[in-house]
Amino acid sequence: MNIVDSFADMSRFVALRRDIHAHPELGFEEHRTSSIVADLLREWGLEVHTGVAGTGVVGVLRCGEGRRSIGLRADLDALPLQEENKFPHRSRHDGRMHACGHDGHTTMLLAAAWHLSRSRDFSGTVNFIFQPAEEMGKAGALKMIQDGLFERFPCEAVFALHNFALDSVGSFATSPAALMASSNTWKVTLHGRGTHASLPHTGIDPVAAVIDLGQQLQTLVPKVIASTERALLAVTQLQGSGAPNVIPDEAWVGGTVRTFSEDATDKIEAGLRRLADGIAQAHDCRAEVFFRRASPPVVNHAPEAAFAAEVMREVVGADRVDANYPAVMGAEDFAHMLKVRPGCYAFLGNGDGGHRLPDHGPGPCIIHNTSFDFNDEIIPIGASYFVRLAHRWLAQA
């Protein structure tokens, strides 16, 4: 393993990561975390810009006469979950938890900024992008772009890491194409006419229509998407009356759609709308369809993915890098950045939970689980990847 020498002692950054974990903040509320990030970047001599898309921070480090530039991104926010871990750095705020490892992502990027600010052994510009509101469909990446991210901080390419439950700790995985799915939420409200449940003939029952629609939607994907392409429509919510003896005026059904292409999303949305209208008409109801595209699929750019994979091999060895990892149905709003700049998103193995301190929760150590904790062993690995990525990218002719 080829770890940057200055990362031999990471105790400072481990303590920082655990402090951030203990004080989780939700999307666009990351005031304490952003302040810590900005203060450290200033301490290390970077040019610091705060308030980007609200609570985002960008640190700019220029060195030499080089004109090349690179963007390295980490996410800041936590999830609205109640942590079950009981170790000392557990969340101090009920209902908020770093259950996705953004505390670790932020720390890895800060460690890389610290090293590069001390060494200044490159020529060009490194933009350290600390993004708010990646979770819960809040589209912090898109809002940073709309706030002029790449006009204010030009980046030839952008790169990001996310911890993941890979087979071995510190292994990397990426893809030259799609790595994660799009995230889309949908909800269909069917409007009828309420009445007492004992007198159904006097009303129009939207609950029956919603049940019918939910069943029909289970078979929509194979009807509109080729069998050679992966896509998913899940029915996860259904709401009717709040009382057992009332037929309500309206009922609704909702869920998520995941795809790996915009074309597939278009086809599923169109099919959903057709089904909703048809079933509404059959039940003498009126359909109201909501379809929100929270983030597009994470599609890496092949040249940048190949470049990043070479850097990964330099850091951990070829046998610990999967450069053709199969795409997963999870989603990430870094996809918005990859739509406007070339780049690469990658996974970094967090392990199976053996690293967790005593008194951790009873659940598995997987992201979005209330017993999750980031593996501090991979901080120097991710930070070394960012450092060597910046070096190699900026050194290109």
Secondary structure per residue as TSV (DSSP state, phi and psi in degrees):
chain	resnum	aa	ss	phi	psi
A	1	M	-	360.0	132.5
A	2	N	-	-107.6	77.1
A	3	I	-	-87.7	141.5
A	4	V	-	-57.3	133.5
A	5	D	G	-55.5	-39.4
A	6	S	G	-71.0	-5.6
A	7	F	G	-96.0	15.1
A	8	A	S	-62.4	-37.6
A	9	D	-	-114.6	108.0
A	10	M	-	-108.4	17.1
A	11	S	H	-58.2	-38.0
A	12	R	H	-61.8	-41.3
A	13	F	H	-79.3	-29.6
A	14	V	H	-62.9	-45.1
A	15	A	H	-62.0	-39.3
A	16	L	H	-64.0	-45.0
A	17	R	H	-60.8	-42.7
A	18	R	H	-70.7	-31.4
A	19	D	H	-66.3	-43.3
A	20	I	H	-63.8	-39.7
A	21	H	H	-60.8	-38.4
A	22	A	H	-72.2	-15.6
A	23	H	S	-128.4	64.2
A	24	P	-	-70.3	146.8
A	25	E	-	-134.4	139.6
A	26	L	-	-79.0	171.6
A	27	G	T	-55.3	132.2
A	28	F	T	66.4	12.0
A	29	E	-	-121.3	16.2
A	30	E	-	-81.9	50.5
A	31	H	H	-68.7	-46.4
A	32	R	H	-65.4	-46.3
A	33	T	H	-62.7	-45.6
A	34	S	H	-61.6	-38.6
A	35	S	H	-64.1	-42.6
A	36	I	H	-60.9	-47.1
A	37	V	H	-59.1	-50.6
A	38	A	H	-62.4	-42.1
A	39	D	H	-64.5	-40.9
A	40	L	H	-67.1	-43.4
A	41	L	H	-61.3	-41.3
A	42	R	H	-63.6	-43.4
A	43	E	H	-56.9	-34.4
A	44	W	T	-89.5	3.8
A	45	G	T	89.5	15.5
A	46	L	-	-83.5	157.6
A	47	E	E	-80.7	121.5
A	48	V	E	-115.1	132.7
A	49	H	E	-123.0	121.2
A	50	T	E	-109.2	170.9
A	51	G	E	73.1	16.0
A	52	V	E	-75.7	117.9
A	53	A	T	55.9	38.4
A	54	G	T	95.6	-80.2
A	55	T	T	-114.8	12.1
A	56	G	E	-76.9	154.0
A	57	V	E	-131.3	138.1
A	58	V	E	-126.4	125.3
A	59	G	E	-106.5	129.8
A	60	V	E	-112.7	128.0
A	61	L	E	-124.5	113.8
A	62	R	E	-110.2	143.5
A	63	C	E	-150.7	138.4
A	64	G	T	68.8	-163.3
A	65	E	T	-103.4	3.7
A	66	G	-	-62.9	143.1
A	67	R	-	-99.6	-5.4
A	68	R	-	-75.5	157.5
A	69	S	E	-145.6	156.2
A	70	I	E	-146.4	147.6
A	71	G	E	-113.9	130.3
A	72	L	E	-119.2	126.8
A	73	R	E	-120.2	139.9
A	74	A	E	-132.7	157.5
A	75	D	E	-107.5	150.1
A	76	L	-	-105.8	-26.1
A	77	D	-	-88.1	161.6
A	78	A	-	-108.8	-174.3
A	79	L	B	-114.0	153.5
A	80	P	S	-81.7	67.0
A	81	L	-	-125.0	152.7
A	82	Q	-	-91.6	113.9
A	83	E	-	-68.9	136.4
A	84	E	-	-99.2	-10.9
A	85	N	-	-67.0	149.1
A	86	K	-	-119.9	6.5
A	87	F	S	-70.3	167.1
A	88	P	T	-57.9	-31.2
A	89	H	T	-96.0	20.5
A	90	R	S	-61.1	162.6
A	91	S	-	-58.0	134.4
A	92	R	S	-92.7	5.9
A	93	H	S	-124.9	113.7
A	94	D	T	-58.7	137.3
A	95	G	T	81.6	5.8
A	96	R	-	-135.0	139.0
A	97	M	B	-157.7	141.4
A	98	H	-	-82.3	78.5
A	99	A	-	-96.1	5.8
A	100	C	S	-123.2	-0.6
A	101	G	S	85.3	14.6
A	102	H	H	-65.7	-24.7
A	103	D	H	-60.7	-40.2
A	104	G	H	-72.2	-39.1
A	105	H	H	-62.0	-45.0
A	106	T	H	-60.7	-42.3
A	107	T	H	-66.4	-41.5
A	108	M	H	-60.4	-42.9
A	109	L	H	-70.8	-35.6
A	110	L	H	-63.8	-40.6
A	111	A	H	-61.9	-40.5
A	112	A	H	-64.5	-41.4
A	113	A	H	-63.2	-41.1
A	114	W	H	-59.1	-48.8
A	115	H	H	-63.5	-48.6
A	116	L	H	-66.7	-31.5
A	117	S	H	-69.5	-27.7
A	118	R	H	-83.4	-41.6
A	119	S	H	-80.6	-42.6
A	120	R	-	44.1	45.8
A	121	D	-	-104.2	45.7
A	122	F	S	-147.2	170.4
A	123	S	-	-132.1	114.9
A	124	G	E	142.8	-158.5
A	125	T	E	-128.1	129.8
A	126	V	E	-112.3	123.9
A	127	N	E	-104.6	115.0
A	128	F	E	-93.7	110.6
A	129	I	E	-104.1	114.3
A	130	F	E	-107.3	105.5
A	131	Q	E	-94.2	135.3
A	132	P	S	-83.8	163.2
A	133	A	-	53.9	53.1
A	134	E	-	-79.1	-32.3
A	135	E	S	-82.4	168.3
A	136	M	T	61.0	25.4
A	137	G	T	66.8	22.4
A	138	K	-	-83.6	-8.6
A	139	A	-	57.9	46.9
A	140	G	H	-60.1	-34.8
A	141	A	H	-63.1	-45.7
A	142	L	H	-62.5	-40.6
A	143	K	H	-68.1	-33.3
A	144	M	H	-64.4	-42.4
A	145	I	H	-62.3	-44.8
A	146	Q	H	-65.2	-23.9
A	147	D	T	-86.7	11.6
A	148	G	T	85.9	25.8
A	149	L	H	-50.2	-54.7
A	150	F	H	-84.6	-15.0
A	151	E	H	-77.7	-40.0
A	152	R	H	-77.5	-33.0
A	153	F	S	-131.3	78.7
A	154	P	-	-56.4	132.5
A	155	C	-	-131.9	124.4
A	156	E	S	-66.9	-33.8
A	157	A	-	-154.1	158.7
A	158	V	E	-128.7	146.0
A	159	F	E	-137.9	148.1
A	160	A	E	-148.8	156.6
A	161	L	E	-124.0	151.1
A	162	H	E	-141.2	131.9
A	163	N	E	-62.8	150.5
A	164	F	E	-156.3	158.6
A	165	A	-	-82.7	66.9
A	166	L	-	-81.4	171.1
A	167	D	S	-63.9	-35.9
A	168	S	S	-128.7	147.0
A	169	V	T	-64.7	130.8
A	170	G	T	80.8	6.8
A	171	S	-	-83.2	156.9
A	172	F	E	-112.8	152.6
A	173	A	E	-146.0	137.2
A	174	T	-	-154.3	-173.3
A	175	S	-	-151.8	149.0
A	176	P	S	-80.6	1.0
A	177	A	S	-138.5	-133.3
A	178	A	E	-70.5	133.2
A	179	L	E	-116.5	-31.3
A	180	M	E	-137.9	160.1
A	181	A	-	-86.2	168.2
A	182	S	-	-73.8	158.9
A	183	S	E	-121.3	120.1
A	184	N	E	-135.7	134.4
A	185	T	E	-111.4	146.5
A	186	W	E	-138.4	154.0
A	187	K	E	-152.6	130.2
A	188	V	E	-117.9	120.0
A	189	T	E	-102.9	126.4
A	190	L	E	-107.8	122.2
A	191	H	E	-97.8	124.2
A	192	G	-	-122.9	-137.3
A	193	R	B	-142.2	118.3
A	194	G	-	-71.5	155.5
A	195	T	E	-164.4	179.5
A	196	H	E	-74.3	142.2
A	197	A	T	-62.6	-22.6
A	198	S	T	-80.8	-7.1
A	199	L	-	-128.3	56.2
A	200	P	G	-60.9	-25.3
A	201	H	G	-70.7	-11.6
A	202	T	G	-94.4	-2.4
A	203	G	S	-130.8	-172.0
A	204	I	B	-125.8	115.0
A	205	D	-	-84.1	106.4
A	206	P	H	-78.9	-18.2
A	207	V	H	-67.6	-44.5
A	208	A	H	-60.1	-38.5
A	209	A	H	-66.4	-40.1
A	210	V	H	-65.2	-42.2
A	211	I	H	-62.0	-43.6
A	212	D	H	-60.1	-46.2
A	213	L	H	-63.4	-44.0
A	214	G	H	-58.4	-40.4
A	215	Q	H	-67.7	-42.9
A	216	Q	H	-65.4	-35.2
A	217	L	H	-66.7	-22.9
A	218	Q	T	-63.2	-22.7
A	219	T	T	-109.0	9.9
A	220	L	H	-68.5	-45.3
A	221	V	H	-57.1	-50.5
A	222	P	H	-65.7	-15.6
A	223	K	H	-82.9	-24.2
A	224	V	H	-119.4	-12.9
A	225	I	S	-116.6	133.5
A	226	A	-	-60.2	147.3
A	227	S	T	-66.0	-14.5
A	228	T	T	-84.5	-6.0
A	229	E	S	-116.9	139.9
A	230	R	-	-89.6	136.2
A	231	A	E	-159.7	161.9
A	232	L	E	-147.2	135.8
A	233	L	E	-125.0	120.2
A	234	A	E	-114.4	131.9
A	235	V	E	-92.0	113.9
A	236	T	E	-122.5	-8.9
A	237	Q	E	-139.8	142.7
A	238	L	E	-152.1	129.9
A	239	Q	E	-137.0	128.8
A	240	G	-	-121.0	-125.2
A	241	S	-	-79.1	156.6
A	242	G	S	-90.5	-0.5
A	243	A	S	-131.3	147.4
A	244	P	T	-73.5	-14.8
A	245	N	T	-115.6	23.8
A	246	V	E	-126.8	128.4
A	247	I	E	-87.4	118.1
A	248	P	-	-79.3	167.8
A	249	D	S	-69.7	-29.8
A	250	E	E	-147.4	158.0
A	251	A	E	-144.9	158.8
A	252	W	E	-143.1	158.0
A	253	V	E	-135.2	143.5
A	254	G	E	-149.9	174.8
A	255	G	E	173.0	-153.7
A	256	T	E	-130.3	154.0
A	257	V	E	-125.2	131.9
A	258	R	E	-125.3	130.7
A	259	T	E	-142.7	171.0
A	260	F	S	-115.6	12.2
A	261	S	S	-153.1	151.4
A	262	E	H	-65.5	-33.8
A	263	D	H	-62.1	-41.8
A	264	A	H	-65.5	-39.4
A	265	T	H	-61.5	-44.3
A	266	D	H	-57.9	-44.7
A	267	K	H	-66.8	-40.6
A	268	I	H	-69.0	-42.0
A	269	E	H	-61.2	-44.8
A	270	A	H	-62.5	-41.8
A	271	G	H	-65.5	-39.2
A	272	L	H	-61.8	-43.4
A	273	R	H	-64.9	-39.8
A	274	R	H	-63.5	-46.4
A	275	L	H	-61.8	-44.6
A	276	A	H	-59.9	-45.2
A	277	D	H	-66.2	-41.7
A	278	G	H	-66.2	-44.2
A	279	I	H	-70.4	-36.5
A	280	A	H	-59.9	-44.7
A	281	Q	H	-63.5	-40.6
A	282	A	H	-64.2	-29.0
A	283	H	T	-101.1	8.7
A	284	D	T	62.1	32.5
A	285	C	-	-109.7	177.1
A	286	R	E	-119.7	132.7
A	287	A	E	-98.6	137.4
A	288	E	E	-123.5	115.5
A	289	V	E	-108.8	129.8
A	290	F	E	-116.8	128.8
A	291	F	E	-138.7	115.6
A	292	R	E	-116.1	127.0
A	293	R	E	-95.0	95.6
A	294	A	E	-71.4	-44.8
A	295	S	E	-153.8	145.8
A	296	P	-	-75.4	174.5
A	297	P	-	-65.7	149.0
A	298	V	E	-81.5	103.5
A	299	V	E	-115.8	109.2
A	300	N	-	-70.9	157.9
A	301	H	-	-94.9	127.7
A	302	A	H	-55.2	-47.4
A	303	P	H	-62.1	-41.9
A	304	E	H	-69.7	-35.1
A	305	A	H	-66.1	-40.6
A	306	A	H	-65.0	-40.1
A	307	F	H	-61.9	-47.3
A	308	A	H	-63.5	-39.4
A	309	A	H	-63.0	-36.1
A	310	E	H	-63.9	-39.5
A	311	V	H	-66.4	-41.3
A	312	M	H	-58.2	-44.4
A	313	R	H	-62.3	-36.1
A	314	E	H	-63.6	-34.4
A	315	V	H	-82.6	-45.0
A	316	V	H	-119.5	-5.6
A	317	G	-	96.6	149.7
A	318	A	G	-62.1	-32.2
A	319	D	G	-73.5	-7.3
A	320	R	G	-113.5	19.4
A	321	V	E	-127.2	122.7
A	322	D	E	-108.0	105.7
A	323	A	T	-89.6	0.9
A	324	N	T	-132.2	51.4
A	325	Y	-	-70.7	135.3
A	326	P	-	-65.8	140.9
A	327	A	-	-63.2	143.8
A	328	V	B	-110.4	159.3
A	329	M	S	-81.8	-5.7
A	330	G	-	-65.6	167.4
A	331	A	-	-132.4	160.8
A	332	E	-	-155.7	133.6
A	333	D	T	-82.4	2.7
A	334	F	H	-57.7	-18.9
A	335	A	H	-53.4	-35.3
A	336	H	H	-62.5	-39.6
A	337	M	H	-67.5	-38.0
A	338	L	H	-70.9	-15.7
A	339	K	H	-78.1	-22.3
A	340	V	H	-115.3	-11.4
A	341	R	S	-140.7	144.3
A	342	P	-	-66.5	155.8
A	343	G	E	169.4	-168.5
A	344	C	E	-149.1	134.6
A	345	Y	E	-108.2	142.7
A	346	A	E	-146.0	159.5
A	347	F	E	-102.8	149.6
A	348	L	E	-129.3	123.6
A	349	G	E	-62.0	125.0
A	350	N	-	-97.8	-11.0
A	351	G	-	91.0	-177.8
A	352	D	S	-100.0	7.7
A	353	G	S	106.8	-2.6
A	354	G	T	-64.0	-16.9
A	355	H	T	-80.1	-13.9
A	356	R	-	-66.6	145.0
A	357	L	-	-70.4	160.6
A	358	P	T	-55.6	155.5
A	359	D	T	72.3	22.9
A	360	H	-	-74.9	166.0
A	361	G	-	-68.4	169.1
A	362	P	S	-80.1	-11.3
A	363	G	S	-84.1	175.9
A	364	P	-	-73.9	159.4
A	365	C	S	-91.8	68.8
A	366	I	-	-123.9	154.8
A	367	I	T	-60.7	148.5
A	368	H	T	66.6	23.1
A	369	N	-	-111.1	142.7
A	370	T	T	-71.3	-4.5
A	371	S	T	-108.9	11.3
A	372	F	-	-72.8	148.4
A	373	D	-	-149.9	140.3
A	374	F	-	-66.6	145.0
A	375	N	-	-88.5	110.4
A	376	D	G	-64.7	-18.5
A	377	E	G	-64.0	-23.4
A	378	I	G	-94.9	-0.6
A	379	I	H	-58.3	-50.2
A	380	P	H	-66.7	-25.9
A	381	I	H	-70.7	-50.5
A	382	G	H	-63.7	-40.0
A	383	A	H	-65.5	-39.2
A	384	S	H	-65.1	-38.8
A	385	Y	H	-59.9	-47.1
A	386	F	H	-61.6	-42.8
A	387	V	H	-62.4	-50.8
A	388	R	H	-69.8	-30.4
A	389	L	H	-62.8	-46.7
A	390	A	H	-61.9	-45.8
A	391	H	H	-56.8	-52.1
A	392	R	H	-69.8	-37.8
A	393	W	H	-65.9	-45.8
A	394	L	H	-73.0	-20.1
A	395	A	T	-82.5	-8.7
A	396	Q	-	-65.4	145.4
A	397	A	-	-71.2	360.0
